[in-house]
């Protein structure tokens, strides 16, 4: 459901078979990468503010 909640696809696409498990897995992987990059960026900004 995470791709739906994040706006990557519509729930109907899951229900009607337009998207398959492989598609969902790819979207989840992409969301994991985005989330990790954001965590790293926020940590770097926080450390930079602390050091400044």
mmCIF file as gemmi writes it, N, C-alpha and C atoms, coordinates in Angstrom:
data_model
loop_
_atom_site.group_PDB
_atom_site.id
_atom_site.type_symbol
_atom_site.label_atom_id
_atom_site.label_alt_id
_atom_site.label_comp_id
_atom_site.label_asym_id
_atom_site.label_entity_id
_atom_site.label_seq_id
_atom_site.pdbx_PDB_ins_code
_atom_site.Cartn_x
_atom_site.Cartn_y
_atom_site.Cartn_z
_atom_site.occupancy
_atom_site.B_iso_or_equiv
_atom_site.pdbx_formal_charge
_atom_site.auth_seq_id
_atom_site.auth_asym_id
_atom_site.pdbx_PDB_model_num
ATOM 1 N N . UNK Axp A 1 ? 0.809 -1.203 0 1 0 ? 1 A 1
ATOM 2 C CA . UNK Axp A 1 ? 0 0 0 1 0 ? 1 A 1
ATOM 3 C C . UNK Axp A 1 ? 0.85 1.264 0 1 0 ? 1 A 1
ATOM 4 N N . UNK Axp A 2 ? 2.131 1.149 0.355 1 0 ? 2 A 1
ATOM 5 C CA . UNK Axp A 2 ? 2.974 2.335 0.428 1 0 ? 2 A 1
ATOM 6 C C . UNK Axp A 2 ? 3.029 3.096 -0.896 1 0 ? 2 A 1
ATOM 7 N N . UNK Axp A 3 ? 3.175 2.433 -2.055 1 0 ? 3 A 1
ATOM 8 C CA . UNK Axp A 3 ? 3.172 3.194 -3.309 1 0 ? 3 A 1
ATOM 9 C C . UNK Axp A 3 ? 1.871 3.963 -3.534 1 0 ? 3 A 1
ATOM 10 N N . UNK Axp A 4 ? 0.761 3.409 -3.098 1 0 ? 4 A 1
ATOM 11 C CA . UNK Axp A 4 ? -0.522 4.101 -3.233 1 0 ? 4 A 1
ATOM 12 C C . UNK Axp A 4 ? -0.54 5.312 -2.301 1 0 ? 4 A 1
ATOM 13 N N . UNK Axp A 5 ? -0.156 5.106 -1.05 1 0 ? 5 A 1
ATOM 14 C CA . UNK Axp A 5 ? -0.178 6.188 -0.07 1 0 ? 5 A 1
ATOM 15 C C . UNK Axp A 5 ? 0.789 7.304 -0.432 1 0 ? 5 A 1
ATOM 16 N N . UNK Axp A 6 ? 1.876 6.968 -1.117 1 0 ? 6 A 1
ATOM 17 C CA . UNK Axp A 6 ? 2.859 7.977 -1.523 1 0 ? 6 A 1
ATOM 18 C C . UNK Axp A 6 ? 2.539 8.596 -2.881 1 0 ? 6 A 1
ATOM 19 N N . UNK Axp A 7 ? 1.466 8.161 -3.512 1 0 ? 7 A 1
ATOM 20 C CA . UNK Axp A 7 ? 1.042 8.759 -4.767 1 0 ? 7 A 1
ATOM 21 C C . UNK Axp A 7 ? 1.749 8.23 -6.001 1 0 ? 7 A 1
ATOM 22 N N . UNK Axp A 8 ? 2.403 7.081 -5.9 1 0 ? 8 A 1
ATOM 23 C CA . UNK Axp A 8 ? 3.095 6.495 -7.046 1 0 ? 8 A 1
ATOM 24 C C . UNK Axp A 8 ? 2.126 5.797 -8.006 1 0 ? 8 A 1
ATOM 25 N N . UNK Axp A 9 ? 1.002 5.362 -7.485 1 0 ? 9 A 1
ATOM 26 C CA . UNK Axp A 9 ? 0.019 4.676 -8.316 1 0 ? 9 A 1
ATOM 27 C C . UNK Axp A 9 ? -1.339 4.791 -7.647 1 0 ? 9 A 1
ATOM 28 N N . UNK Axp A 10 ? -2.343 4.383 -8.367 1 0 ? 10 A 1
ATOM 29 C CA . UNK Axp A 10 ? -3.704 4.401 -7.831 1 0 ? 10 A 1
ATOM 30 C C . UNK Axp A 10 ? -4.068 2.998 -7.334 1 0 ? 10 A 1
ATOM 31 N N . UNK Axp A 11 ? -4.865 2.964 -6.305 1 0 ? 11 A 1
ATOM 32 C CA . UNK Axp A 11 ? -5.305 1.69 -5.732 1 0 ? 11 A 1
ATOM 33 C C . UNK Axp A 11 ? -6.015 0.829 -6.772 1 0 ? 11 A 1
ATOM 34 N N . UNK Axp A 12 ? -6.766 1.494 -7.637 1 0 ? 12 A 1
ATOM 35 C CA . UNK Axp A 12 ? -7.497 0.762 -8.673 1 0 ? 12 A 1
ATOM 36 C C . UNK Axp A 12 ? -6.566 -0.029 -9.572 1 0 ? 12 A 1
ATOM 37 N N . UNK Axp A 13 ? -5.359 0.495 -9.804 1 0 ? 13 A 1
ATOM 38 C CA . UNK Axp A 13 ? -4.384 -0.206 -10.643 1 0 ? 13 A 1
ATOM 39 C C . UNK Axp A 13 ? -3.926 -1.509 -10 1 0 ? 13 A 1
ATOM 40 N N . UNK Axp A 14 ? -3.932 -1.547 -8.679 1 0 ? 14 A 1
ATOM 41 C CA . UNK Axp A 14 ? -3.595 -2.788 -7.984 1 0 ? 14 A 1
ATOM 42 C C . UNK Axp A 14 ? -4.752 -3.768 -8.084 1 0 ? 14 A 1
ATOM 43 N N . UNK Axp A 15 ? -5.951 -3.252 -7.903 1 0 ? 15 A 1
ATOM 44 C CA . UNK Axp A 15 ? -7.128 -4.11 -7.907 1 0 ? 15 A 1
ATOM 45 C C . UNK Axp A 15 ? -7.426 -4.702 -9.275 1 0 ? 15 A 1
ATOM 46 N N . UNK Axp A 16 ? -7.247 -3.897 -10.342 1 0 ? 16 A 1
ATOM 47 C CA . UNK Axp A 16 ? -7.628 -4.395 -11.666 1 0 ? 16 A 1
ATOM 48 C C . UNK Axp A 16 ? -6.504 -5.141 -12.38 1 0 ? 16 A 1
ATOM 49 N N . UNK Axp A 17 ? -5.361 -5.266 -11.736 1 0 ? 17 A 1
ATOM 50 C CA . UNK Axp A 17 ? -4.263 -6.043 -12.314 1 0 ? 17 A 1
ATOM 51 C C . UNK Axp A 17 ? -3.383 -5.271 -13.277 1 0 ? 17 A 1
ATOM 52 N N . UNK Axp A 18 ? -3.613 -3.967 -13.408 1 0 ? 18 A 1
ATOM 53 C CA . UNK Axp A 18 ? -2.751 -3.157 -14.266 1 0 ? 18 A 1
ATOM 54 C C . UNK Axp A 18 ? -1.312 -3.234 -13.784 1 0 ? 18 A 1
ATOM 55 N N . UNK Axp A 19 ? -1.129 -3.22 -12.467 1 0 ? 19 A 1
ATOM 56 C CA . UNK Axp A 19 ? 0.197 -3.348 -11.862 1 0 ? 19 A 1
ATOM 57 C C . UNK Axp A 19 ? 0.316 -4.709 -11.199 1 0 ? 19 A 1
ATOM 58 N N . UNK Axp A 20 ? 1.476 -5.303 -11.345 1 0 ? 20 A 1
ATOM 59 C CA . UNK Axp A 20 ? 1.726 -6.597 -10.728 1 0 ? 20 A 1
ATOM 60 C C . UNK Axp A 20 ? 2.677 -6.48 -9.553 1 0 ? 20 A 1
ATOM 61 N N . UNK Axp A 21 ? 2.991 -7.612 -8.967 1 0 ? 21 A 1
ATOM 62 C CA . UNK Axp A 21 ? 3.882 -7.627 -7.812 1 0 ? 21 A 1
ATOM 63 C C . UNK Axp A 21 ? 5.26 -7.065 -8.152 1 0 ? 21 A 1
ATOM 64 N N . UNK Axp A 22 ? 5.74 -7.337 -9.361 1 0 ? 22 A 1
ATOM 65 C CA . UNK Axp A 22 ? 7.037 -6.813 -9.765 1 0 ? 22 A 1
ATOM 66 C C . UNK Axp A 22 ? 7.016 -5.287 -9.773 1 0 ? 22 A 1
ATOM 67 N N . UNK Axp A 23 ? 5.947 -4.704 -10.266 1 0 ? 23 A 1
ATOM 68 C CA . UNK Axp A 23 ? 5.811 -3.247 -10.283 1 0 ? 23 A 1
ATOM 69 C C . UNK Axp A 23 ? 5.823 -2.676 -8.867 1 0 ? 23 A 1
ATOM 70 N N . UNK Axp A 24 ? 5.095 -3.323 -7.987 1 0 ? 24 A 1
ATOM 71 C CA . UNK Axp A 24 ? 5.028 -2.871 -6.596 1 0 ? 24 A 1
ATOM 72 C C . UNK Axp A 24 ? 6.399 -2.983 -5.944 1 0 ? 24 A 1
ATOM 73 N N . UNK Axp A 25 ? 7.107 -4.076 -6.214 1 0 ? 25 A 1
ATOM 74 C CA . UNK Axp A 25 ? 8.45 -4.251 -5.658 1 0 ? 25 A 1
ATOM 75 C C . UNK Axp A 25 ? 9.389 -3.148 -6.143 1 0 ? 25 A 1
ATOM 76 N N . UNK Axp A 26 ? 9.328 -2.813 -7.419 1 0 ? 26 A 1
ATOM 77 C CA . UNK Axp A 26 ? 10.17 -1.74 -7.952 1 0 ? 26 A 1
ATOM 78 C C . UNK Axp A 26 ? 9.839 -0.403 -7.289 1 0 ? 26 A 1
ATOM 79 N N . UNK Axp A 27 ? 8.559 -0.124 -7.126 1 0 ? 27 A 1
ATOM 80 C CA . UNK Axp A 27 ? 8.176 1.134 -6.48 1 0 ? 27 A 1
ATOM 81 C C . UNK Axp A 27 ? 8.624 1.172 -5.026 1 0 ? 27 A 1
ATOM 82 N N . UNK Axp A 28 ? 8.487 0.04 -4.324 1 0 ? 28 A 1
ATOM 83 C CA . UNK Axp A 28 ? 8.935 -0.008 -2.933 1 0 ? 28 A 1
ATOM 84 C C . UNK Axp A 28 ? 10.448 0.199 -2.837 1 0 ? 28 A 1
ATOM 85 N N . UNK Axp A 29 ? 11.204 -0.405 -3.751 1 0 ? 29 A 1
ATOM 86 C CA . UNK Axp A 29 ? 12.658 -0.203 -3.765 1 0 ? 29 A 1
ATOM 87 C C . UNK Axp A 29 ? 12.998 1.263 -3.999 1 0 ? 29 A 1
ATOM 88 N N . UNK Axp A 30 ? 12.324 1.895 -4.941 1 0 ? 30 A 1
ATOM 89 C CA . UNK Axp A 30 ? 12.577 3.307 -5.233 1 0 ? 30 A 1
ATOM 90 C C . UNK Axp A 30 ? 12.223 4.182 -4.03 1 0 ? 30 A 1
ATOM 91 N N . UNK Axp A 31 ? 11.14 3.863 -3.362 1 0 ? 31 A 1
ATOM 92 C CA . UNK Axp A 31 ? 10.756 4.627 -2.177 1 0 ? 31 A 1
ATOM 93 C C . UNK Axp A 31 ? 11.756 4.426 -1.043 1 0 ? 31 A 1
ATOM 94 N N . UNK Axp A 32 ? 12.286 3.206 -0.905 1 0 ? 32 A 1
ATOM 95 C CA . UNK Axp A 32 ? 13.328 2.952 0.101 1 0 ? 32 A 1
ATOM 96 C C . UNK Axp A 32 ? 14.551 3.815 -0.158 1 0 ? 32 A 1
ATOM 97 N N . UNK Axp A 33 ? 14.962 3.897 -1.42 1 0 ? 33 A 1
ATOM 98 C CA . UNK Axp A 33 ? 16.134 4.702 -1.78 1 0 ? 33 A 1
ATOM 99 C C . UNK Axp A 33 ? 15.857 6.177 -1.493 1 0 ? 33 A 1
ATOM 100 N N . UNK Axp A 34 ? 14.695 6.652 -1.87 1 0 ? 34 A 1
ATOM 101 C CA . UNK Axp A 34 ? 14.348 8.052 -1.624 1 0 ? 34 A 1
ATOM 102 C C . UNK Axp A 34 ? 14.347 8.355 -0.129 1 0 ? 34 A 1
ATOM 103 N N . UNK Axp A 35 ? 13.749 7.468 0.657 1 0 ? 35 A 1
ATOM 104 C CA . UNK Axp A 35 ? 13.693 7.673 2.112 1 0 ? 35 A 1
ATOM 105 C C . UNK Axp A 35 ? 15.092 7.679 2.719 1 0 ? 35 A 1
ATOM 106 N N . UNK Axp A 36 ? 15.949 6.767 2.285 1 0 ? 36 A 1
ATOM 107 C CA . UNK Axp A 36 ? 17.317 6.707 2.802 1 0 ? 36 A 1
ATOM 108 C C . UNK Axp A 36 ? 18.095 7.963 2.418 1 0 ? 36 A 1
ATOM 109 N N . UNK Axp A 37 ? 17.949 8.418 1.189 1 0 ? 37 A 1
ATOM 110 C CA . UNK Axp A 37 ? 18.635 9.636 0.759 1 0 ? 37 A 1
ATOM 111 C C . UNK Axp A 37 ? 18.175 10.837 1.585 1 0 ? 37 A 1
ATOM 112 N N . UNK Axp A 38 ? 16.886 10.907 1.857 1 0 ? 38 A 1
ATOM 113 C CA . UNK Axp A 38 ? 16.376 12.014 2.67 1 0 ? 38 A 1
ATOM 114 C C . UNK Axp A 38 ? 16.915 11.957 4.087 1 0 ? 38 A 1
ATOM 115 N N . UNK Axp A 39 ? 16.977 10.749 4.674 1 0 ? 39 A 1
ATOM 116 C CA . UNK Axp A 39 ? 17.537 10.599 6.019 1 0 ? 39 A 1
ATOM 117 C C . UNK Axp A 39 ? 18.987 11.062 6.046 1 0 ? 39 A 1
ATOM 118 N N . UNK Axp A 40 ? 19.759 10.649 5.034 1 0 ? 40 A 1
ATOM 119 C CA . UNK Axp A 40 ? 21.164 11.049 4.981 1 0 ? 40 A 1
ATOM 120 C C . UNK Axp A 40 ? 21.314 12.554 4.821 1 0 ? 40 A 1
ATOM 121 N N . UNK Axp A 41 ? 20.473 13.156 3.97 1 0 ? 41 A 1
ATOM 122 C CA . UNK Axp A 41 ? 20.534 14.59 3.753 1 0 ? 41 A 1
ATOM 123 C C . UNK Axp A 41 ? 20.2 15.34 5.044 1 0 ? 41 A 1
ATOM 124 N N . UNK Axp A 42 ? 19.135 14.914 5.729 1 0 ? 42 A 1
ATOM 125 C CA . UNK Axp A 42 ? 18.754 15.569 6.977 1 0 ? 42 A 1
ATOM 126 C C . UNK Axp A 42 ? 19.845 15.438 8.03 1 0 ? 42 A 1
ATOM 127 N N . UNK Axp A 43 ? 20.469 14.268 8.107 1 0 ? 43 A 1
ATOM 128 C CA . UNK Axp A 43 ? 21.555 14.07 9.058 1 0 ? 43 A 1
ATOM 129 C C . UNK Axp A 43 ? 22.728 14.992 8.733 1 0 ? 43 A 1
ATOM 130 N N . UNK Axp A 44 ? 23.07 15.118 7.453 1 0 ? 44 A 1
ATOM 131 C CA . UNK Axp A 44 ? 24.174 15.977 7.043 1 0 ? 44 A 1
ATOM 132 C C . UNK Axp A 44 ? 23.885 17.439 7.359 1 0 ? 44 A 1
ATOM 133 N N . UNK Axp A 45 ? 22.656 17.871 7.113 1 0 ? 45 A 1
ATOM 134 C CA . UNK Axp A 45 ? 22.276 19.257 7.41 1 0 ? 45 A 1
ATOM 135 C C . UNK Axp A 45 ? 22.361 19.507 8.905 1 0 ? 45 A 1
ATOM 136 N N . UNK Axp A 46 ? 21.878 18.563 9.687 1 0 ? 46 A 1
ATOM 137 C CA . UNK Axp A 46 ? 21.907 18.691 11.143 1 0 ? 46 A 1
ATOM 138 C C . UNK Axp A 46 ? 23.35 18.772 11.65 1 0 ? 46 A 1
ATOM 139 N N . UNK Axp A 47 ? 24.221 17.916 11.111 1 0 ? 47 A 1
ATOM 140 C CA . UNK Axp A 47 ? 25.625 17.927 11.519 1 0 ? 47 A 1
ATOM 141 C C . UNK Axp A 47 ? 26.312 19.219 11.087 1 0 ? 47 A 1
ATOM 142 N N . UNK Axp A 48 ? 25.948 19.716 9.922 1 0 ? 48 A 1
ATOM 143 C CA . UNK Axp A 48 ? 26.545 20.95 9.426 1 0 ? 48 A 1
ATOM 144 C C . UNK Axp A 48 ? 26.136 22.125 10.323 1 0 ? 48 A 1
ATOM 145 N N . UNK Axp A 49 ? 24.894 22.161 10.745 1 0 ? 49 A 1
ATOM 146 C CA . UNK Axp A 49 ? 24.428 23.231 11.631 1 0 ? 49 A 1
ATOM 147 C C . UNK Axp A 49 ? 25.113 23.146 12.986 1 0 ? 49 A 1
ATOM 148 N N . UNK Axp A 50 ? 25.337 21.946 13.464 1 0 ? 50 A 1
ATOM 149 C CA . UNK Axp A 50 ? 26.012 21.755 14.742 1 0 ? 50 A 1
ATOM 150 C C . UNK Axp A 50 ? 27.465 22.23 14.687 1 0 ? 50 A 1
ATOM 151 N N . UNK Axp A 51 ? 28.104 21.979 13.543 1 0 ? 51 A 1
ATOM 152 C CA . UNK Axp A 51 ? 29.509 22.329 13.392 1 0 ? 51 A 1
ATOM 153 C C . UNK Axp A 51 ? 29.733 23.789 13.039 1 0 ? 51 A 1
ATOM 154 N N . UNK Axp A 52 ? 28.694 24.479 12.632 1 0 ? 52 A 1
ATOM 155 C CA . UNK Axp A 52 ? 28.856 25.871 12.186 1 0 ? 52 A 1
ATOM 156 C C . UNK Axp A 52 ? 28.815 26.848 13.325 1 0 ? 52 A 1
